Amino acid sequence: MSAPLTVSTGAEYSRLMSVASFRGSRVVDNAEMCTHIDSSDEWIQQRTGIIERRWATEEETPAYMCVQAASKAIERAGLEPEDIDAIMISTVSNFRQYPSLACEVASILGIPSPAAYDIRAACAGFCYGLAQADGFIRTGSAKHVLIIGMEWLSRQLNMQDRGTAFLFGDGAGAAVVGPSETPAIGPVVWGSDPAQHDAIWTNDWFDALKTGEKPVVHMNGRAVYLWSTTFIPEKAVEAVAKAGITPDQLDVFIPHQANNRITDSILRRLHLPDNVVVSRDIKHMGNVSAASIPLAMDALLESGEAKSGDNALIIGFGAGLVFAGQVVVLP
Ligand SMILES: CC(C)(COP(=O)(O)OP(=O)(O)OC[C@H]1O[C@@H](n2cnc3c(N)ncnc32)[C@H](O)[C@@H]1OP(=O)(O)O)[C@@H](O)C(=O)NCCC(=O)NCCS
C-alpha cells in the first residue's frame, strides 16, 4: 500500500475582513450618452435605473484601479501586503492574455509570493472568487486571500449600439478574506447555463486582427433579461436557505448591478421586509460586471446605510451565462 498523504486543514470558518473600491473618475451622464446613440435620459432611467456611469481615464489602467482598491482593502483589514497568501482578480476587460493581472498587481502592491491568478466569470466573478477564498481558508491552502473585481468595460463598447452602449462602467472593488471564529460566509449557490453561452459575447481577438475592428460587447438583451428575472430569483432564494436563515433575517441585499428592474424582480420573489437595505449603486455607476458587488458593498458601508456585522445576500450573474451567490456577514 502507498504511504498515506498529509492533507492540509485550516480555520473552521472564514469571513470578509474588509472591502474597498475605486471608481473611474470620468462621470458620463445620460445626456452625453445620447450624443452617441438615439435614446433619452427618460428611456435609460426607466429601463435600467442608470442616471450616469463612471468611466476610467487613460491613466486609470486596470492595474491602477486594482491597486487603488486593494491597497485600501489590505490596510482596512489591518494587514500588510506580505500577509496575503493568494490574490485573484476577476475581470473580463483586461485585454492582455498573460501574465495574469493578479501577478502584475501583486508586484506593484509588494506581495512577495502569493498564489496569483485571474478569474473569468463575468458578473458572477466576485462571488466565484469568494467561494474559492472560503475553500482555501477552510482547507488551509491560504490564510488571507485578496479578491479584486475590476472592469474597464468602456473600452469594449460599440458606441453605435443602442442596446448596450449606455449600460456599462469602469472601476474596481477589493476584499480581504481571512479566518473566522464564527460562520460568516454561507454556502455558495453557483452554476451556469452553457446553452446560453452566446447571449453576451465579444469578438475573438484573432478575428479582430484580421478585420481591424476591436472586440466589442454584443448582447441579446431580451434573453438575458428573461433569464435574470426568472431563474436568478430562484437562486437567490436558494442561497438564503442554504445559509440556514430566512429572508427576514437579512439586513442587506446586494445584487449584481445590472438593471434596477432585475433587482426588483428578485426582491418580489424574496419577499424581503421593507427595512432591508437594497443596493441601487447602478444609478451612478452603471453595470461594472465583476466589480459591481464589492463597489456596491463599499458604498453602503461608507454611507452608513449598512453596517459591519449585517447579514447580506450577494448574487452575481452575467456572460456565460453564469451565476453565483451567497450570504455573507459584512466586514
Ligand atoms: C438592454 C435592455 C434595457 C433593453 O430593453 P428592452 O426593453 O429589452 O429593449 P428592446 O430591444 O426590446 O426594445 C424595446 C423598444 O425600445 C427601443 N430601444 C432599444 N434601445 C433603446 C435605447 N437605447 N433608447 C431608446 N429606445 C430604445 C427599441 O427600438 C424598441 O422600440 P419599439 O418597441 O418601438 O420597437 C433590456 O433588454 C435589459 O435590461 N436586458 C438585460 C441586460 C443586462 O442586464 N445585461 C447585463 C447582465 S450582466
The ligand as an ORCA input file, in Angstrom:
! r2SCAN-3c Opt
* xyz 0 1
  C     -30.961     46.247    -22.635
  C     -32.405     46.429    -22.232
  C     -32.513     47.599    -21.253
  C     -33.197     46.793    -23.482
  O     -34.566     46.923    -23.135
  P     -35.667     46.138    -23.970
  O     -36.979     46.559    -23.455
  O     -35.337     44.678    -23.954
  O     -35.404     46.746    -25.416
  P     -35.780     46.150    -26.831
  O     -34.506     45.893    -27.563
  O     -36.756     45.033    -26.705
  O     -36.511     47.370    -27.485
  C     -37.762     47.874    -26.976
  C     -38.035     49.202    -27.635
  O     -37.110     50.185    -27.165
  C     -36.366     50.726    -28.259
  N     -34.996     50.912    -27.813
  C     -33.995     49.994    -27.747
  N     -32.884     50.552    -27.249
  C     -33.192     51.851    -26.981
  C     -32.472     52.923    -26.434
  N     -31.194     52.810    -26.040
  N     -33.106     54.104    -26.285
  C     -34.392     54.261    -26.644
  N     -35.130     53.272    -27.179
  C     -34.540     52.085    -27.338
  C     -36.484     49.703    -29.382
  O     -36.344     50.315    -30.640
  C     -37.865     49.170    -29.155
  O     -38.820     50.113    -29.701
  P     -40.208     49.616    -30.350
  O     -40.951     48.923    -29.237
  O     -40.824     50.884    -30.814
  O     -39.788     48.659    -31.436
  C     -33.005     45.151    -21.601
  O     -33.123     44.143    -22.576
  C     -32.182     44.640    -20.478
  O     -32.045     45.300    -19.460
  N     -31.649     43.429    -20.608
  C     -30.787     42.832    -19.601
  C     -29.411     43.337    -19.894
  C     -28.453     43.148    -18.780
  O     -28.735     43.453    -17.658
  N     -27.278     42.652    -19.153
  C     -26.198     42.502    -18.278
  C     -26.350     41.281    -17.461
  S     -24.906     41.062    -16.623
*
